[in-house]
């Protein structure tokens, strides 16, 4: 879903810049 579409559904949607290192760590913990 595009960000504009998501904001149309949920105007209070909060976003933040990607944190690739943190995302990789979260995915690694899910693989365990």
C-alpha positions in Angstrom: 0.0 0.0 0.0 1.3 3.4 -0.9 1.9 5.9 1.9 -0.7 8.3 0.4 -3.3 5.5 0.4 -2.4 4.5 4.0 -2.8 8.1 5.1 -6.2 8.3 3.4 -7.4 5.4 5.5 -5.6 6.5 8.7 -4.8 10.2 8.7 -2.9 10.0 12.1 -0.5 7.4 10.7 3.0 8.1 12.1 6.1 7.4 10.0 9.8 7.4 10.6 12.9 6.9 8.5 14.1 3.4 7.9 16.6 1.9 10.3 18.1 -0.9 8.3 20.4 -2.2 11.1 17.5 -2.4 13.6 15.2 -4.0 11.0 17.9 -6.7 10.2 18.3 -7.4 13.9 14.6 -7.8 14.4 14.4 -10.2 11.4 17.4 -12.2 12.7 15.7 -12.6 16.1 12.5 -13.9 14.3 14.6 -16.6 12.5 15.7 -18.1 15.8 
